[in-house]
Amino acid sequence: MQARVPVFMFHHVEADDASTHRSALFVSQSKLHEIADWFLERGFESISVKRLAECLDGGDTASLNRKFVFTFDDGARNNFEYAYPLLSSIGCTATFYVPTDYIGMSSDWRKKKNRSFEIMGEDEILALSRDGFEIGSHGCKHTDLTALAFAELNRQMLDSKAVLSGLIGSDVVTFAYPYGLFDARVVECAKQAGYSAACSTIRGATQDSKHAFILKRIMVTEGTGSIRLRYFMSGLLDFEYRKEFRAAVSG
């Protein structure tokens, strides 16, 4: 089963009056609002990755009609400060992917000091979950999972799931691959760990029930506008990246 459900990938959201956007991973609060409004004004509804996976697994194409998904990788505190209140005010949901070893701390996986940022704490993660937002795993250490020995790979899949599930009091069932890196071994490990789906960074808007562990996503930047959104929804993006998707599926 296939369904055109765009899954948008964000990392950082900042105030509109921020002096500069530090990188392409930062978008303003108004840009997030603009993207959401584009879909809401056209009769679309936001859903979580968990709900997307449930519908794909059940072959429920009707429930995926005119749906879209917002995802936020890395668990940055600015997601709680700027994305959470905005999404709550306009009736949108989202899935937040958190690397568990950094909860309540600062990131250290980027080499440059000015690229470090604060990660949400337990209270903030719990508040999101209690307000109906999905919490998903982004591993423990935000590392390239394909480079890990099986024991460490399995530990990161299981431990991150256990930490987050224990924190929010319900089972965490979706995963986002750090850096978008995965292979057949990582996918199989995610399945064995009890996840129901996982997000890649392969571009596209059409999701395939046979490949719920390679969900396509679309990265949003400050320059993403209505023309790009129409392009994303046209099917041309899937066609453009069809070889990348086929390689991932066959690999």
N, C-alpha and C positions, 0 to 999 in steps of 0.2 A: 504494500500500500504506500502511495505517495501523497503528500499534502504540502501545499505551498504555505509554510508558516515561517516567516523570517524570524530568526533568533539574533538579536542585536547584542554585540559585545561592547561593554564599557569597562573602563578601569577606574578613572578618577573623575569626580565632578567637583567643580569649584564655583565660588560666588561669581556673579556677573561682573562685579567691580574688581576682580583680581587683576593685578597689573599686567601679568603675562601668563600665557599658557606654557607651562614648562616643557611640554612635549606633546606629540600627537595623541598620547594616552589621556590627556586632560580635555574635558569638554566643560563648557559653562552650564550652569543650571538652566539658563534660558534655552540652550541647544537641546538639552534633554527634554524640556517642555515642548519645544518645537517638533521634535521627532514623535513624541507621544501624541500631540495634537493632530499631526498629519493623519495618523491612523484612526484616532478617536472620531475625528470629524467625518471620516468615511465609513463609519459604522463598524470598525474593528474593535476587538476586545483583547486585553492582555491576559496571558496565562503564564503559569510557571513552567519550567522545564519538566518538572515532575508530572504535571498534567499533560503536557505534550507527549511524554513517554507513555503514559497510561492510554491515551487515545490511539497512539500508533500501535501499541501492543494489542489493543482490543479491536483494531480495524475500524475505529469510530471516526470516519472521515467527516461526518456531519458536524461533530463537535469541534472540528478544527477549521471549519469554514470561517474566514475573516477573523483569524486570530494572529497575534504577534507576541513575541517574548523579549523581555529585557533581561540581560545577564550582566553581572558585575564581577569581574575577576579580581583577586588579590586581597579582598577584605579591607580595603582602605577606610579609615575613619571618616574621610570626607564623603564617602557614600552614605554614611549614617547622617552626617551633618547637612548634606545638600540634596542627595537623591531621595532619601527616605521621606522627608516632609513633603517634597514636591509630589512624588508619586502617590502618597497617601491622600493629598488634597485633591487630586484629579481622578482618583479611583483606579489607578494602575497597580498591578502587582509586579514582582520581579524575583529573580533568583540571585542570591549573593554567594559567591564561592570564596571560601576562607581557607588559607593555609594554617593549620592548627598550631604549629610550633611558634607562631608569631602573634597569637592572640594577646592583645593588650600590650604589644611591644612595637618595635619599629622594624621595617624591612631591612634586609642586608644582602639581598641577592643581586643587587646592582652595584657595580664597582664604584661609581661616582657618589660621593657623599651627598651631593645635592639631589640625588635621585631617591634617597631614602624617604620613607613616609610612615606615618603612624597607622597601625592596624587596629581595627575595632576590638574592644574588650568584651568580656563575657556578658556584661549587662546590656551592651548595645546589640550584640548578636541575639540575645534572648528577647529583647524588645522587638526586634524585627520579626522574629519567629512568632511571637505572641500576637503581632499585628497582621499575621497572615502571609508574610513573605517567606519564600522558601530559602532555606540555608543548605548549601551544597558543599562538598569537599573539593579542595584544591591541593590535596596532598598535605604532607606535614611541613616540608621544608621549601616548597616551591623550587623543586629541582627537576632536571631532565630525567624523567622516569625511565626512558629507554636505555640510559647509561647505568642503571642500577642492577646489582645482582638480584636474583629472584627473591631471596629472603628479605632484603631491604625494600624492594618494590612491594612485596606482599604486606610488609609491616606498615608502610606508608598508606596503602589502600585501606587496611583494616583499622589502624590506630586513628587515623584522621576521622574515619566514619564513626568510630566508637566515642571519640572525644566530643564531636559535634552532636551526635545523637544523645549522649548523656547530658549535654548542656541544655538542649532545647526540649528534651523529654519525648522525642519522637524520632523515628528512623530516618536517617539521612540517606537518600536513595539516588542522587545524581552527582556526577563528578565533572570537573573541567580539567583537562590536561594542562599542567604548567607549560608555558611557552607554546602550547598547542602541539607538543611533541608526543607521539605515541607510535606503537607498532603492534603487531598481532599479539605479542606476548603481554603487553600492557593492557590491551583490550580484554584479553582472556582473564587477566588478573582482576580487572575491574568487575567483570561478570561474576567470577568466583567469590569476590568479596561481598557480593550481594547488592551491588548497584543495579539500577534499572536502565540507565542511560548515561552517556558522557558527551560532553561538548568538545568539539575540535575547533580549529581556526580555519578549516577549509571553507572557502567562500561559497555562498549559495543561499537560496531561500526555500528550496524544495527538500523536505525531509522524507526519509525512506524507512519504513517499518523494519526492513531487514538490517538496517544499519543504525540502530538507535544509539550505538556506542561511537558513532562518527557523525554526530549531529553537526550540520553546517552552521556557520555563524557569519555575521556581517559586522565588521568593526566600524564604529561611529567615530568620526572626528569632528572638529569644530567646523569644518568646511562641508559636511554632509548636508545637502539641502533637498528640496522637493524633486528636482530633476533626478538626482541620484536615487531617491526613494522609488520613483517610478521605474527606474532602470532595474533596481533590485527586485521589484515585484513583477517585472515583465517576463522573467525566465531566462533572460540573456546572461545574467550573472552565472547561473548554473551551467549554461552552455559554455561560457568562457572558461570555467574551471572544471569542466567535465573530466579532463585527463588527470588532473590532480586527485579528484575524487575516486576515479577508477583505480588509480595506482594505490591509494590508501586502502581501498576495499580489497584489492587483490593481494596486498602486502600483508 
